[in-house]
């Protein structure tokens, strides 16, 4: 019976099983489960029994209805469900799968999940008594992508950390993601915002390329993230890049600009720049040229750069830009500039020039001349001054000086005196400046040097004198010509008989001259020699005249003054107004005089004779050589050994080869309170009248004597022409020496013995008497015993047997280039002469002669000789 019941029970189950198996072919609802590979997944399976007290005995898992049977089995037969027997297909799950039944809903847990685990699973649950239950689950396995890879630039080089970019440049980043099922989304993120969400998928690689056209300062140290995600079950896969940006300078500024600068002063100019990374390099530029070696750069902090320029502006910098340039050397086109337009104040720059229509070497007397002063100044000059030879010029219409405008000078009707150095001066707030002068040269016809027109020259007969005709002209003279006038005739000197001379280096280049050697032979040879010069401007209007007269004794000294002294050197030490504190100590006299006319012969010495009131004879004679005189205009005597309280009389003379002049008398001279004695003061009227009477009488006698001698010589030469060629040369030496001056203080302090002075005077008289006793047809010549050869000379003497025209031709037969002559003597002409060019001159008589200081006349010798042989060769 029991067996029967058991068999029926099995049959019933089989029938139910068959019914249930028949239901398997019917569609079952599918539950979708999504999981990520590499993670665990739990596939649910409902194993709850349909009725109470029912138990689960078996659970089978199938995949994709494979024919090879279940892949996982849980067997709870004869056991409790909490401790079932588990089996897993080693080729499918292995140990990765486990059945969880201790939860409300049983689950098949797979850990880790693989991509091959994806598929449709069926869970079959067998109960002890109840029918089998089937469930379908569709497991989708998501394969996450790999970590993104970031490339920089088109070269697809791996981006560095951090990666460096330049501000303002383009930036290109590419993010590549390999794998992922389904393919992932690849996006770029910055500060939580999506920068770019465009991507492309090709060959299992998903790519997103990020292009930034201009890198800005905001991207400094920015974190750019590339995300790859194909499910929300897990966080997206990311990679990031940190950007490092080289920044341009933000600001550059010259901090201490000034309204203006002064030229040639030193200024410290500061420039600051900030915002650059790395620090900026600051350079200075003046115009288009960089200023180097004068700037010092300082880095106060990594973001600020400061530069200080030691700057000395010049005139040329006015109107230029001084530029401070800040530049990041690693960032192209990153330079910033601050420009400062310079205004440079400077002292005026002055230049002067002749008017554009004028030629500097073609300005003649009477022309109008104008100058232009070019002034460049900042600020503008407020004053302009004109100068001639460093003396300021002012508007003077009468003098022909006109200042028509601020920068012009007009000279009307210029004269020789208008020549000189002209300059202009401009003044502004920076100072004053005198421009380089311009020389104005005025061309003019020749004139006599220093304006002198007449020189009177004393000459002995047969004495050769060298007449120098000095003229001033511009340009230099081209020709000279000479003429000779006397009361009888006018003769022109041949051009070949005189020579043009060069000026001395100490004389200005405007001085030019011609020289003529002249030798008077007789009375008719004394007259006027005229010199004319000519240049391209014209001929000299007024000639230079030389009045040749017979030489005689010198004129008296002039303006003699006696000054008492305590010693001989007080005057030499420069004490002009010294006086003795005690009259008893004043035993010296200092006597000074001015020279008069030298009589046409060089002065040889001076004499001072001292007479006391107790003795009619002179007590002392002092001789002073002409070349040793202390003063430039006359002698200075030192008279020692005078006794205070005694009266003295002083006689002063000038001496030449013809003898002594008339004396100048100083009396009375007493060494006591009085310190000064002057000619014309302290002398009685009777003495003055007496001296004047004596001088007039002596002059008259001398004139009559010269006239008689001249007439006698003329008659003698006419009657004895044949004797001139037969007479042998007779020469006698004429001495011009006087007593030598005493030398040294000892000689000055003691008077020479009277016998010595008297012997000297007697010897001199004997020599003069011997000379006068010689038979000579020319008593004005002091004979010489020494025979010497005379130079070639111009001797306009009259020779018997020749016409006047022939004598004029022969008169200039000898010419010699001598050295520059010494100063000559000047007297006044007597007659009125009319020259070929119409020039007429009349010299007034009665003028007292003075010693000349103009053109020189040279004497060939100090010893005057008479040589008939030489005369014959020159006539």
Secondary structure, 3 states (H helix, E strand, C coil): CHHHHHHHHHHHHHHHHHHHHHHHCCCCCEEEEEEECCCCEEEECCCCCCCCCCCEEEEEEEECCCCCCCCEEEECCCCCHHHCEEEECCCCCHHHEEEECCCCCCEEEECCCCHHHCEEEEEEEEECCCCCEEEEEEEEEEECCCCCEEEECCCCEECCCCEEEECCCCEEEEEEEECCECCCEEEEEECCEEEECCCEEECCEEEEEEEECCCCHHHCCCEEEEEEECCCCCCCEEEEEEEEEEECCCEEEECCCCCCEECCCEEEEEEEEECCECCCEEEEEECCEEECCCEEEEEEECCEEEEEEEEECCHHHCCCEEEEEEECCCCCCCCEEEEEECCEEEEEEEEEEECCCCCCCCCECCCCEEEEEEEEEECCCCEEEEEECCEEECCECCCCEECCCCCEEEECCCCHHHCEEEEEEEEECCEEEECECEEECCEEEEEEHHHCCEEEEEECCCCEEEEEEEEEEECCCCEEEEEEECCCCEEEECHHHCEEECCCCCCCCCEEEEEEEEECCCHHHCCEEEEEEECCCCECCCCEEEEEEECCCCCCCEEEEEEEECCCCCCCCCCCCCCCCCHHHCCEEEEEEECCCCCCCCCCEEEEEEEECCCCCEEEEEEEEHHHCCCCCCCEEEECCCCCCCEEEEEEEEEECCEECCCEEEEEEECCCCCEEECCCCCCHHHHHHHHHHHHHHHHHHHHHHHHHHHHHHHHHHHCHHHHHHCCCCCCCCCCCCCCCCCHHHHHHCCCCHHHHHHHHHHHHHHHHHHHHCCCCCCCCCCCCCCCCCCCCCCCCCCCCCCHHHHHHHHCCCCCCCCCCCECCECCCCCEEECCCCCEEECCCCCCCECCCCCEEEECCCCCCCCHHHHHHHC
